[in-house]
Amino acid sequence: GEGCRTVPLAGHVGFDSLPDQLVNKSVSQGFCFNILCVGETGLGKSTLMDTLFNTKFEGEPATHTQPGVQLQSNTYDLQESNVGLKLTIVSTVGFGDQINKEDSYKPIVEFIDAQFEAYLQEELKIRRVLHTYHDSRIHVCLYFIAPTGHSLKSLDLVTMKKLDSKVNIIPIIAKSDAISKSELTKFKIKITSELVSNGVQIYQFPTDDESVAEINGTMNAHLPFAVVGSTEEVKIGNKMMRARQYPWGTVQVENEAHCDFVKLREMLIRVNMEDLREQTHTRHYELYRRCKLEEMGFKDTDPDSKPFSLQETYEAKRNEFLGELQKKEEEMRQMFVQRVKEKEAELKEAEKEVTVSLESRQLHEKFDRLKKLHQEEKKKLEDKKKSLDDEVNAFKQRKTAAELLQSQGSQAGGSQTLKRDKEKKK
């Protein structure tokens, strides 16, 4: 650059050992690599992972009865020579099994964004531990295409279109031994044309490095890879080879005349693994980070095209937030006052109803009390009337008896007078 001078060295200094230092440090820390396997159930995703890394990963086969798409993540520690690799394999369980596949891509997009968000939150911490942080960002997406031999499904096109800006996509034709070689060649051409016509950006192996430019340029023309996976070893000639046996013959997994498995392993693991990691960080994660920070109001330059000031932007966002908070607080206060008034009106109305009901209850109680008094007075009068009737009857009986005695007395007096008159005449 300008102002930088080139001077010769008079002898060996030693900073040419920096690459060796970086290698030793990287080897001691180990590496991580995260693979996302997207494809319908039964396309051999787990078998291909076992074949790629020449091991047997734990896991149970998924069924076709999943209510929705679920992402299952498993992390393994692998060791080869003196290099350690923390491998994470993420599977899309139930992808493509639902009748309505319209939202099948959403759980995958949300999972990828969640890993970006976790890394961003760690990066924004005051005390960061990125050197020991387990990077869970997806470095490559192996998209498994069913070997139909016709064209891509709408689900495949929609999903890859939603994922191409978030992850490095390498399309592969799964179980490619299910179709003939001529059909496979036409199928590859059809897939490539459909991806281009629909604007789907798949991962292109880098050709800027002279050491790998030729092989990567050649392999870009072979995409998508047609692969076959198998963990079974079959004796062919004098060698034990991984293959699939059929009644009509044997498909050798590592025979490039039979499938593209060797090409996939070469490009994915042995040549471009570090580029996939770098592309994830410098392209996809940076895009997510930029969009996220712009949503938060942070920019590289202010409206006057002056250098960005984090302190000023923070103060501006803080004042804006406090203003919005005060506005919401005032709205809540007004709403509270309005609700209090409405509640008071309801209470007054309820109080009136209670008062009316109390008055009505008092009237009813008074009526019942008067009714009871009336009944008691009526009973007393009836009792008094009865006693008077008894007295009248008793008086009438005495009167009748007196009249009877009087009549008897008058009859007796008359008979005595007649008797005296007779005696006088004599």
C-alpha positions as CSV (number, residue, x, y, z in Angstrom):
1,G,0.0,0.0,0.0
2,E,0.9,3.7,-0.2
3,G,3.5,4.6,2.4
4,C,4.7,1.0,2.8
5,R,8.2,0.2,1.7
6,T,9.8,-3.0,0.7
7,V,13.2,-3.7,2.1
8,P,15.5,-6.7,1.6
9,L,16.5,-8.9,4.5
10,A,20.2,-9.5,5.2
11,G,19.6,-12.9,6.7
12,H,17.0,-15.4,8.0
13,V,14.7,-13.9,10.6
14,G,12.2,-16.7,11.2
15,F,8.7,-15.3,10.5
16,D,8.4,-17.8,7.7
17,S,7.4,-20.3,10.4
18,L,4.1,-18.5,10.9
19,P,2.2,-21.1,8.7
20,D,3.7,-23.9,10.8
21,Q,2.7,-22.0,14.0
22,L,-0.9,-21.6,12.7
23,V,-1.1,-25.3,11.8
24,N,0.2,-26.4,15.2
25,K,-2.2,-24.1,17.0
26,S,-5.2,-25.2,14.9
27,V,-4.4,-28.9,15.3
28,S,-4.1,-28.5,19.1
29,Q,-7.5,-26.6,19.2
30,G,-9.2,-29.0,16.8
31,F,-11.8,-28.2,14.2
32,C,-15.6,-28.3,13.9
33,F,-17.8,-29.0,10.9
34,N,-21.6,-29.0,10.8
35,I,-23.6,-30.7,8.1
36,L,-27.3,-30.3,7.4
37,C,-28.9,-33.2,5.6
38,V,-32.2,-32.1,4.0
39,G,-34.3,-34.7,2.1
40,E,-37.4,-36.8,2.2
41,T,-37.5,-39.8,4.6
42,G,-36.0,-42.9,3.1
43,L,-33.4,-41.4,0.8
44,G,-30.4,-42.8,2.7
45,K,-29.2,-39.7,4.5
46,S,-27.9,-41.6,7.5
47,T,-26.3,-44.3,5.4
48,L,-24.5,-41.7,3.3
49,M,-23.1,-40.0,6.5
50,D,-21.9,-43.3,7.8
51,T,-20.2,-44.0,4.4
52,L,-18.6,-40.5,4.2
53,F,-16.9,-40.8,7.5
54,N,-16.4,-44.5,7.5
55,T,-18.1,-45.1,10.8
56,K,-21.4,-46.0,12.3
57,F,-23.3,-43.1,13.8
58,E,-25.9,-43.8,16.4
59,G,-29.5,-43.1,15.4
60,E,-32.8,-44.8,14.7
61,P,-34.5,-44.7,11.3
62,A,-37.3,-42.2,11.1
63,T,-40.9,-43.1,10.2
64,H,-43.3,-41.5,7.8
65,T,-45.8,-40.6,10.5
66,Q,-44.3,-37.4,11.8
67,P,-46.9,-34.6,12.3
68,G,-44.3,-32.0,11.2
69,V,-40.7,-31.3,10.3
70,Q,-38.3,-31.7,13.2
71,L,-34.6,-31.1,13.2
72,Q,-32.5,-33.6,15.1
73,S,-28.9,-32.6,15.9
74,N,-26.1,-35.0,17.0
75,T,-22.5,-34.1,17.7
76,Y,-19.6,-36.5,17.5
77,D,-15.9,-36.3,18.3
78,L,-13.8,-37.9,15.5
79,Q,-10.0,-38.4,15.5
80,E,-7.9,-39.0,12.4
81,S,-4.1,-39.1,12.9
82,N,-3.5,-36.2,15.3
83,V,-6.4,-34.0,14.0
84,G,-9.6,-33.8,16.0
85,L,-12.9,-33.0,14.4
86,K,-16.1,-32.1,16.3
87,L,-18.7,-33.2,13.7
88,T,-22.4,-32.2,14.0
89,I,-25.0,-33.8,11.8
90,V,-28.4,-32.3,11.6
91,S,-31.2,-34.3,10.1
92,T,-34.7,-33.1,9.0
93,V,-37.0,-35.7,10.4
94,G,-40.3,-35.9,8.7
95,F,-39.4,-33.6,5.8
96,G,-41.8,-34.2,2.9
97,D,-44.1,-36.6,4.7
98,Q,-47.0,-34.3,5.3
99,I,-49.9,-33.8,3.0
100,N,-49.6,-30.1,3.1
101,K,-45.9,-29.4,2.5
102,E,-46.3,-25.6,2.1
103,D,-44.4,-24.7,5.4
104,S,-41.9,-27.6,5.4
105,Y,-39.0,-25.3,4.9
106,K,-39.8,-23.0,7.9
107,P,-38.3,-25.2,10.7
108,I,-35.1,-25.5,8.7
109,V,-34.8,-21.7,8.1
110,E,-35.6,-21.1,11.8
111,F,-32.9,-23.6,12.9
112,I,-30.2,-22.0,10.8
113,D,-31.1,-18.5,11.9
114,A,-31.1,-19.7,15.6
115,Q,-27.5,-20.9,15.2
116,F,-26.5,-17.5,13.6
117,E,-28.3,-15.7,16.4
118,A,-26.5,-17.7,19.1
119,Y,-23.1,-16.9,17.6
120,L,-24.1,-13.2,17.2
121,Q,-25.1,-13.0,20.9
122,E,-21.8,-14.5,21.9
123,E,-20.0,-12.1,19.7
124,L,-21.8,-9.1,21.2
125,K,-21.0,-10.0,24.8
126,I,-18.7,-7.8,26.8
127,R,-16.7,-10.9,27.9
128,R,-16.4,-13.1,24.8
129,V,-15.0,-16.6,24.8
130,L,-15.2,-17.3,21.0
131,H,-12.0,-19.3,21.1
132,T,-13.7,-21.9,23.3
133,Y,-17.3,-21.4,21.9
134,H,-18.8,-24.4,20.1
135,D,-19.7,-23.0,16.7
136,S,-23.0,-24.6,15.7
137,R,-23.5,-22.6,12.5
138,I,-24.3,-24.9,9.5
139,H,-21.3,-25.1,7.1
140,V,-22.9,-27.1,4.4
141,C,-26.3,-28.4,3.4
142,L,-26.4,-31.6,1.5
143,Y,-29.8,-31.5,-0.3
144,F,-30.9,-35.1,-1.2
145,I,-32.9,-35.3,-4.4
146,A,-35.2,-38.3,-5.0
147,P,-34.1,-40.3,-8.1
148,T,-37.3,-39.8,-10.1
149,G,-35.5,-39.1,-13.4
150,H,-38.0,-36.5,-14.4
151,S,-37.6,-33.1,-12.7
152,L,-37.3,-31.4,-9.3
153,K,-40.3,-31.3,-7.1
154,S,-41.8,-28.0,-6.1
155,L,-40.9,-28.7,-2.5
156,D,-37.2,-29.0,-3.5
157,L,-37.2,-25.8,-5.5
158,V,-39.0,-23.8,-2.8
159,T,-36.8,-25.2,0.0
160,M,-33.5,-24.6,-1.8
161,K,-34.6,-21.1,-2.8
162,K,-35.3,-20.2,0.9
163,L,-31.9,-21.7,2.0
164,D,-29.5,-20.5,-0.7
165,S,-28.8,-17.2,1.1
166,K,-28.3,-18.8,4.5
167,V,-26.1,-21.9,3.8
168,N,-23.9,-23.5,1.3
169,I,-26.1,-26.0,-0.7
170,I,-24.6,-29.0,-2.5
171,P,-27.4,-30.9,-4.3
172,I,-26.9,-34.7,-4.6
173,I,-29.1,-37.3,-6.2
174,A,-29.6,-40.0,-3.6
175,K,-29.8,-43.7,-4.4
176,S,-28.6,-42.9,-8.0
177,D,-28.4,-46.7,-8.7
178,A,-32.2,-46.7,-9.0
179,I,-32.0,-45.1,-12.5
180,S,-30.0,-46.0,-15.6
181,K,-26.9,-44.0,-16.7
182,S,-28.6,-42.4,-19.7
183,E,-31.5,-41.3,-17.5
184,L,-29.1,-40.1,-14.8
185,T,-27.3,-37.8,-17.3
186,K,-30.5,-36.3,-18.6
187,F,-31.7,-35.9,-15.0
188,K,-28.6,-34.0,-14.0
189,I,-29.0,-31.6,-17.0
190,K,-32.7,-31.1,-16.1
191,I,-31.9,-30.4,-12.4
192,T,-29.2,-27.8,-13.4
193,S,-31.5,-26.0,-15.8
194,E,-34.3,-25.9,-13.3
195,L,-32.0,-24.5,-10.6
196,V,-30.7,-21.8,-13.0
197,S,-34.2,-20.9,-14.3
198,N,-35.5,-20.6,-10.7
199,G,-32.6,-18.5,-9.5
200,V,-31.4,-21.0,-6.9
201,Q,-27.7,-20.3,-6.0
202,I,-25.9,-23.5,-5.1
203,Y,-22.4,-23.7,-3.7
204,Q,-19.7,-23.5,-6.4
205,F,-16.3,-24.9,-5.5
206,P,-13.8,-22.1,-5.5
207,T,-11.5,-21.7,-8.5
208,D,-9.4,-18.7,-7.3
209,D,-6.8,-20.9,-5.7
210,E,-4.4,-22.2,-8.4
211,S,-3.7,-25.4,-6.4
212,V,-7.3,-26.6,-6.6
213,A,-8.7,-24.5,-9.4
214,E,-8.5,-27.2,-12.0
215,I,-10.1,-30.0,-10.0
216,N,-12.8,-27.6,-8.6
217,G,-13.6,-26.3,-12.0
218,T,-14.0,-29.9,-13.3
219,M,-16.2,-30.9,-10.3
220,N,-18.5,-27.9,-10.7
221,A,-19.5,-29.4,-14.0
222,H,-20.4,-32.6,-12.3
223,L,-23.0,-31.1,-10.0
224,P,-25.3,-32.4,-8.8
225,F,-23.4,-35.5,-7.6
226,A,-25.2,-38.8,-8.0
227,V,-24.2,-40.9,-5.0
228,V,-24.8,-44.3,-3.5
229,G,-24.2,-45.1,0.2
230,S,-23.4,-48.4,1.8
231,T,-21.7,-49.6,5.0
232,E,-21.6,-53.2,3.9
233,E,-18.3,-54.6,2.6
234,V,-18.3,-57.1,-0.2
235,K,-15.4,-59.1,-1.5
236,I,-14.7,-58.2,-5.1
237,G,-11.7,-60.0,-6.5
238,N,-9.1,-60.0,-3.7
239,K,-10.3,-56.8,-2.0
240,M,-13.1,-56.0,0.5
241,M,-15.0,-53.0,-0.9
242,R,-18.1,-51.1,0.2
243,A,-20.8,-52.0,-2.2
244,R,-24.5,-52.8,-2.7
245,Q,-25.4,-56.2,-4.0
246,Y,-28.4,-56.7,-6.3
247,P,-29.7,-59.7,-8.2
248,W,-28.4,-58.1,-11.4
249,G,-24.9,-57.1,-10.1
250,T,-22.9,-55.1,-7.5
251,V,-22.7,-51.3,-7.2
252,Q,-19.3,-50.3,-5.8
253,V,-19.6,-47.1,-3.7
254,E,-16.0,-46.0,-4.3
255,N,-15.9,-46.8,-8.0
256,E,-16.3,-43.6,-10.0
257,A,-17.7,-45.5,-12.9
258,H,-20.7,-46.5,-10.7
259,C,-21.4,-43.3,-8.8
260,D,-20.0,-39.9,-7.7
261,F,-19.4,-40.8,-4.1
262,V,-15.7,-40.4,-4.3
263,K,-16.1,-37.0,-6.0
264,L,-18.4,-35.8,-3.2
265,R,-16.0,-37.0,-0.5
266,E,-13.1,-35.4,-2.2
267,M,-14.8,-32.0,-2.7
268,L,-16.6,-31.9,0.7
269,I,-13.9,-33.2,3.1
270,R,-10.5,-33.4,1.5
271,V,-10.4,-30.2,-0.6
272,N,-13.0,-27.6,0.3
273,M,-14.0,-28.2,4.0
274,E,-12.1,-25.1,5.1
275,D,-13.6,-23.0,2.3
276,L,-17.1,-24.1,3.3
277,R,-16.3,-23.0,6.9
278,E,-14.9,-19.7,5.6
279,Q,-17.9,-19.0,3.3
280,T,-20.3,-19.7,6.1
281,H,-18.6,-17.0,8.2
282,T,-17.7,-14.4,5.6
283,R,-20.8,-14.6,3.4
284,H,-23.9,-16.2,5.1
285,Y,-23.2,-15.2,8.7
286,E,-22.1,-11.7,7.7
287,L,-25.3,-11.2,5.7
288,Y,-27.4,-12.3,8.7
289,R,-25.3,-10.1,11.0
290,R,-25.6,-7.0,8.8
291,C,-29.4,-7.4,8.4
292,K,-29.8,-7.9,12.1
293,L,-27.7,-4.9,13.0
294,E,-29.5,-2.7,10.4
295,E,-32.8,-3.8,11.9
296,M,-31.5,-2.6,15.3
297,G,-30.6,0.8,13.7
298,F,-26.9,0.5,13.3
299,K,-25.2,1.6,10.1
300,D,-21.7,2.1,8.8
301,T,-22.3,5.8,8.1
302,D,-24.6,8.4,9.6
303,P,-27.0,10.5,7.4
304,D,-24.2,13.0,6.7
305,S,-22.0,10.2,5.3
306,K,-19.7,10.6,8.3
307,P,-18.0,7.6,10.0
308,F,-20.3,5.6,12.1
309,S,-20.3,6.4,15.9
310,L,-21.4,3.5,18.0
311,Q,-21.8,5.8,21.1
312,E,-24.0,8.3,19.2
313,T,-26.1,5.6,17.7
314,Y,-26.6,4.0,21.0
315,E,-27.6,7.3,22.6
316,A,-30.0,8.0,19.8
317,K,-31.6,4.5,20.0
318,R,-31.7,4.8,23.8
319,N,-33.5,8.2,23.6
320,E,-35.8,6.8,21.0
321,F,-36.6,3.8,23.1
322,L,-37.1,6.0,26.2
323,G,-39.5,8.2,24.2
324,E,-41.5,5.2,23.0
325,L,-41.5,3.8,26.5
326,Q,-42.8,7.1,27.9
327,K,-45.4,7.3,25.2
328,K,-46.6,3.8,25.9
329,E,-46.6,4.6,29.6
330,E,-48.8,7.6,29.0
331,E,-51.1,5.5,26.8
332,M,-51.3,2.9,29.5
333,R,-52.0,5.6,32.1
334,Q,-54.8,7.0,30.0
335,M,-56.2,3.6,29.4
336,F,-56.0,2.9,33.2
337,V,-57.9,6.1,34.0
338,Q,-60.5,5.3,31.4
339,R,-60.9,1.8,32.8
340,V,-61.2,3.2,36.3
341,K,-63.9,5.6,35.2
342,E,-65.8,2.8,33.5
343,K,-65.4,0.6,36.6
344,E,-66.7,3.4,38.8
345,A,-69.7,3.9,36.6
346,E,-70.3,0.1,36.7
347,L,-70.0,0.2,40.6
348,K,-72.4,3.1,40.8
349,E,-74.9,1.3,38.6
350,A,-74.5,-1.8,40.7
351,E,-74.9,0.3,43.9
352,K,-78.2,1.7,42.5
353,E,-79.4,-1.8,41.7
354,V,-78.4,-2.9,45.2
355,T,-80.2,0.0,46.8
356,V,-83.4,-0.8,44.7
357,S,-83.1,-4.4,45.7
358,L,-82.7,-3.5,49.4
359,E,-85.7,-1.2,49.3
360,S,-87.7,-3.9,47.5
361,R,-86.5,-6.4,50.1
362,Q,-87.5,-4.1,52.9
363,L,-90.9,-3.6,51.4
364,H,-91.3,-7.3,51.1
365,E,-90.2,-7.8,54.7
366,K,-92.7,-5.1,55.8
367,F,-95.5,-6.7,53.8
368,D,-94.7,-10.1,55.3
369,R,-94.6,-8.6,58.8
370,L,-98.0,-6.8,58.3
371,K,-99.4,-9.9,56.8
372,K,-98.3,-11.9,59.8
373,L,-99.8,-9.3,62.2
374,H,-103.0,-9.4,60.2
375,Q,-103.1,-13.2,60.4
376,E,-102.5,-13.0,64.2
377,E,-105.2,-10.3,64.7
378,K,-107.6,-12.3,62.5
379,K,-106.9,-15.4,64.6
380,K,-107.5,-13.4,67.8
381,L,-110.8,-12.1,66.5
382,E,-111.8,-15.6,65.4
383,D,-111.0,-16.9,68.9
384,K,-112.9,-14.0,70.5
385,K,-115.8,-14.6,68.2
386,K,-115.8,-18.2,69.1
387,S,-115.8,-17.4,72.8
388,L,-118.6,-15.0,72.4
389,D,-120.6,-17.5,70.4
390,D,-120.0,-20.0,73.2
391,E,-121.3,-17.4,75.8
392,V,-124.3,-16.6,73.6
393,N,-125.1,-20.3,73.4
394,A,-124.7,-20.7,77.1
395,F,-127.0,-17.7,77.8
396,K,-129.6,-19.1,75.4
397,Q,-129.5,-22.4,77.2
398,R,-129.8,-20.6,80.6
399,K,-132.7,-18.5,79.2
400,T,-134.5,-21.6,77.9
401,A,-134.0,-23.3,81.2
402,A,-135.3,-20.2,83.1
403,E,-138.4,-19.9,80.9
404,L,-139.0,-23.6,81.4
405,L,-138.8,-23.2,85.1
406,Q,-141.0,-20.1,85.0
407,S,-143.7,-21.9,83.0
408,Q,-143.6,-24.8,85.4
409,G,-143.9,-22.4,88.3
410,S,-146.9,-20.6,86.8
411,Q,-148.7,-23.9,86.2
412,A,-148.1,-25.0,89.7
413,G,-149.4,-21.6,91.1
414,G,-152.6,-21.9,89.0
415,S,-153.4,-25.3,90.3
416,Q,-153.0,-24.2,93.9
417,T,-155.4,-21.2,93.3
418,L,-158.0,-23.4,91.8
419,K,-157.7,-25.7,94.8
420,R,-158.1,-22.8,97.2
421,D,-161.1,-21.5,95.3
422,K,-162.7,-24.9,95.5
423,E,-162.1,-25.1,99.2
424,K,-163.6,-21.7,99.7
425,K,-166.8,-22.7,97.9
426,K,-167.1,-25.6,100.0
